[in-house]
Amino acid sequence: MSEIWFEIRVGENLDDRWSVWFQGMQILPWFENGNRIGTILFGCLPDQAAIFGVLSQIRNLNLTVISFRRISEPIRPTCRNVTRQLRFQIWI
């Protein structure tokens, strides 16, 4: 099965220690106009059960989902490269 990449934006601020709760997704701060307005969860989820697991954790923590999107084909070769590019976009 191919990797399925997702980006979930929530309105609350989380640090990277929460990654374990979200199946290893990367936790990134979300900034707009120099102000932190929330958190981006970014990563690969193998199937729908994993997606529902992450969404269940979001619900259990009473987080506000701002957006949820599937990313069709992230920049290769590694998730780390994609994260660097996302951080660059977030800080602009």
C-alpha positions in Angstrom: 0.0 0.0 0.0 1.3 3.5 -0.8 1.8 6.1 1.9 -1.1 8.5 2.5 0.0 11.9 3.8 -2.2 14.2 5.8 -2.1 17.6 7.3 -4.4 18.4 10.2 -4.6 21.9 11.6 -6.0 22.5 15.1 -6.7 25.7 16.9 -4.8 24.8 20.1 -1.1 24.9 20.8 0.6 21.5 21.2 4.3 20.7 21.5 6.1 17.8 19.8 5.7 15.6 22.9 2.2 14.9 21.7 3.4 13.1 18.6 3.1 9.7 20.3 -0.6 10.4 20.8 -1.1 11.0 17.1 0.6 7.9 15.7 3.9 9.6 15.2 2.7 12.5 13.2 5.0 15.5 13.3 3.8 18.4 15.5 4.5 21.8 14.1 3.6 25.3 15.3 1.2 27.2 13.1 1.9 30.9 12.7 0.1 33.6 10.8 1.3 37.2 10.7 4.0 36.4 13.3 1.4 35.0 15.8 1.1 31.4 16.8 -2.5 30.5 16.1 -2.4 26.7 16.5 -0.7 23.5 15.6 -0.2 21.4 12.4 -0.1 17.7 12.6 1.6 16.3 9.6 2.6 12.8 8.5 1.8 9.5 6.9 -1.1 7.3 8.0 -1.4 3.8 6.6 -5.1 3.3 6.5 -8.6 4.6 7.5 -8.3 3.0 10.9 -5.2 5.1 11.6 -7.1 8.2 10.4 -10.0 7.5 12.7 -7.6 6.8 15.5 -6.0 10.3 15.1 -9.4 11.9 14.8 -10.5 10.1 17.9 -7.5 11.4 19.9 -8.3 14.9 18.6 -11.9 14.5 19.9 -10.8 13.0 23.2 -8.5 16.0 23.8 -11.3 18.4 22.8 -9.2 20.1 20.1 -10.7 22.3 17.5 -10.1 21.0 14.0 -9.5 24.0 11.6 -8.7 21.9 8.5 -8.0 18.4 7.5 -6.5 17.6 4.1 -4.9 14.8 2.2 -1.6 15.7 0.5 -1.5 13.8 -2.7 2.3 13.6 -3.3 4.7 15.3 -0.9 8.1 16.4 -1.9 10.5 13.4 -1.8 12.7 11.8 -0.7 11.9 12.1 3.0 9.2 13.3 5.3 12.0 15.5 6.9 12.3 17.5 3.6 8.6 18.1 3.6 8.6 19.3 7.2 11.4 21.8 6.4 9.3 23.2 3.5 6.2 23.4 5.7 8.1 25.2 8.4 9.3 27.7 5.8 5.7 28.3 4.6 4.4 28.6 8.1 7.0 31.3 9.0 6.4 33.5 5.9 
